[in-house]
Amino acid sequence: MHKFTIILVLLALTLSACNVAAEDNSDLSTRPIRAVATTGMIADVVRNIGGERVQVTGLMGPGVDPHLYKPSERSVIALADADVIFYNGLHLEAGMANVFERMQGNVNTVAVTDGIERSNLSAPPEFQGNYDPHVWFDVTMWMSTVETVRNALIEMDPQHAQTYQTNATRYLDELKSLDNYVRLQVEQVPQQQRVLITAHDAFNYFGRAYDFEVRGLQGISTATEASTADVQELANFIVERQIPAVFIESSVPTRTIEAVQAAVRAKGFDVRIGGALFSDAMGSPGTPEGTYLGMVRHNIDTIVSALTGK
């Protein structure tokens, strides 16, 4: 049996056993809630809504690709000790999401994207009938996850409902301001220059929300390898459209975009790497990019600077 499969089986068994033992300590109003969040973006939402009432453990740190993430034994321990597990859903976390879904009824698991209307989600044909999970790149869509987290915490700890409601209202106001900031920055880029090229198709919701044409070398999931034909096709597109810059991603190896850059140069055109964008993971804790607000600001500032030459 593959090590990853063994860990998932142990996770399911451990969570089921720990749920029974946890019944004796079920009054969450008397202690902080122990929450586990899969990605940094989700952990940031839970911290903002939970405040001092919630102790948040994030599984996937800076530079970690959730499409390829395999839980360690330490992760299993953190999950087993949790009162609630927040995950993205929409198959972002690959095999882990299936375990979380099976654990419903035994442990509190919350897919933060469940509150998003499915009609608002994108289902690219190449993603085999599944939805694109990268919803955090549309700030207004990501606001729905705040409401989902708020409601989950209130249901678990109704005595502190006002705390969660107040924190959620404040954070939603900050997200509204962030969305306005992104839209103002985009206005600096002429319409014909709004082409975003990255390592994989993570930015489709960004493109739809903020009026960008988006191209990714790899597919929706980084588990899909780019072929030589993919590199050449994208290089031809860059030369034809005279795209000034392409972007690497903090959680994806740079070699894929560097291969595109080399192919473009072989065709007599020079495209520069405009900078690193945060896609499936945020920056380091303690930095501006280590928060969702800072990550989004970094991304749009980097994109605008590279495409406008300012």
N, C-alpha and C positions, 0 to 999 in steps of 0.2 A: 504494500500500500504506500502511495506517495506521501512524503512527510507532510505536505500541505493538507492532504485529505485527513491524515491522522490528527492533525491539530484541530481541524474543523469538527471532527467527531468528538474529540475531547472537549472542545468548547461547548458543543451542544449538551453533552452529558454533564459537564461541570456546572453550566448555567442552570440546568434543570434541578440539580441537587442543591445548589446554593439558594435557589428560589424558596425551597421548603424551609431551609435553615433561617432565611431572612424574615420569615413571618413573625418571629418573636421581636423583631426590631423594626416593625412596619410603620411606626408613628414618625413620619418624616418631619413633622413640625418641631420636633425636639432636637434635631440635629441637621447639619448640612446634607443636602442630597448629593449622592455620589453619581456623577454622570460621566459617561464615556462618549466621545464624539469621534467619528472616523477621520474626517478631514479637518484641516485648520480652519476653513471657512465656517464649518458647522460649529466647531469648538468656540469660535469667536462670537457667533450668535448666542450660544448657550451662556457664555460668560457675561455678555451684555444684558441678557434677560434675567439670568439667575442671580447676578451680583454675589453678595456674600452668602447667600442661601445655598449656593451650588458649588461643589468642588468638581472642576472639569478636568478630565484626562483626555488629551488628544492622542489618537493612535498614530497618525501620519504627520510627521514633521516636515520642515522645509525640504524641498527637493524630492519628496517621496511621490511616486506615481501611483495613484489609487487603482488604476486599471491593472497594474501588475503586483499590487501589494499582497504579501502573504503574512499572516499574523504569526508572531513569535510566541514562545511560551510565556514571555512577560505580558504580551497583549492578552493572552487567554486569562491570565490572573487578573488583570485590570477589568476585563469584561465580566468575569465571574463575580467580582466584588461590587459591580455597579448596581445602582437602583434603577437606572434607565440608560439605554443605549440610543443615541441619536446617529442616524446614518443618512446618506443622501438618497439612496434608492435609484431607480431607473438604471440598474445594472452598473453603476459607476464602480462599486466596490467588488465587482466580479463575483466569485464564489461566496464571499462573506455575506452578501445580501441574502442569498438563499437560506443561510443558517439563521439570520435574523428573522426572516419571514416565518421559518418553522418554529422559532422560539416564542412567537406571539402566543400569549396565554400562559406561558411559563415565566417569562420575564418581560418587563416593559421595554419594548423596542419601538422606536418612532422613526419612520422615514420622513424626513423634513420636506420632501417634495410632494407628499401626498395631498397637500392642500392646494396644489396648482391645478387649475383646470386642464384636463388632458387636451382640450381643443387648442390650448395655447402652446402646447409642446410640439417640437419638431420631430418627425419620424423619417429620417433620410432612408431612401430605399437600400442603400449599401449597409445599413445597420440592422438588416435582417428583421425588420418589423418592430424593433425596439425604439424607444424615444432617446433623443440626444440628452444626456444627463447634465450637461454643463450650464445649468440654468443660472448660476451665480453671475454670469457675465451680462445679464440684463438686470440692472439694479432693481427695477420695479418688480420683476418676477421674483427676485430673491427676497423681497419684502414679505412675500407669502410665507416663507420659512420662519420668519420672526413670529408670525401669528401662530403657526403650528407649534413651535417650541413653547411660546407663552401658554397656549392652551394645555399642552401636556404637563407643564410644571404646575399650573393651577389645579389640574385634575389630581395630581399626585399630592399636592400640598395646599389645599384650599385655605388654610389659615393664613397663608402669606400671599393670597391672591392679589391684594392691592400692590404689593411690592413688584410682582411680576408684571402687572398691568402698567404700572408707572414706568418701569424700566423699558418695557416694550414700546410705549408711546414715545418716550425720549429717543430710543434708537431708531424708530421708524421716521421720526423727524430728521435725524441725521442722514438716513438713507435717502430721503427726499432731496435734501440739500446736495448729497453726493450725485444723484441722478441729474440734477440741474447743472452741476459742475461739469459732468461729462458732456452734456449737450452743448454747453457754452464752448468747451474746448474743441469739440468736433467742428464747430462753425469756422474755426481757423483754417480748416483743410478744404480746399476747393473740391467740388463734387467729383471731378474726374480723377482726383488723386486719392480718393477714399477706397483704397484697395489694401487689405490686410493679409499678408502672407506669413504663415507660421508653420511650425513643425507638424502639428496635427490639427484635425478639425474640432478645436475646442471653442472657437469664437463665433459660431454661427448665431447664437442668441445675441451676442454683442452686435454683429453685423445687422441683424434684423431690427434691433432696438435703436441703433444709432446711425443707420444708413451707411453701412460699409459693405463693399463686396469682399467676401472672405474666401481665401483659398488655404487649404492645409495639405501638406505633403502626404502625411499619413491619414488614416481614416479617423472616425470618431474615437476609437480606442487605439492607444499606442501599442497594443498587442498586435496590431496589423502592421506588417513591415512594408516599407515603401520599396518598389521595384525600380530598376534602372529606367524603365519606361515612364514611371511616375515622375522621376527626377527630370527626364528630358521634356516631358509634357509641361511641367511647371516652368522649366527654364525657357521654353518657347513662349509661354504666356508672358513671362516677365519681360523678355526682349520685345515682344510684339507691343506690349502696353507701356514699355519704358518705365517700369516700376522702379523707383529710386532706392527702396529699402525693403528688406525682409527681416523677420524677427525670430530669435531663438526663444526657447521656453525654459524656465528654471527647473522643471521636472522632467525634461526630455533631453537626451544626449544631443550635443550640438552638431554631431557629424552629419545628421540628415540635412540640415539647412546649409552646412558648409559644402555638402555635395551639390546642392542646387546652385550655390554661389559659384562653384568651380565650373559647372556646366554652362552657366550664363556667360562667364568670362570666355569660355571656349567658343562662344558664338559672337564674340566681339563687343559685348556690352558689360558694363561694370555695375553690379548691384551690391550695395553695402549692407552689412548687418546693422540694423537700426537700434539694436539693444535687446536686452532680455526682458521678456514678459513673464509674469506669474500666471500660470494657467491652472493646473490641477493642484497646486500647493502654494501657500503663501510664503512670505519671507521669514527671517529668523525672529524669534520672540524678542521683544524689546526694541525692535526697529519699526518705523512707520509701516513698512510693507508686511510686518508681522500681524497686522490687523486687516480685516476686510476693507475698511475705508481707505487705509493707506495703500493696500494692494491695487485697488481700482484706480486711485489717483495716480499711482506710479505708472500703471499700464497706459492710461490715456495720455498722460504727459509724455511718455516715451514714444508712443505712436505719433502723436501730433508733431513732436520735435523732429522725428526722423522723416516724416512724409512732407513736412513743410520746409525743412532745412533751417529752422529757426533755433 
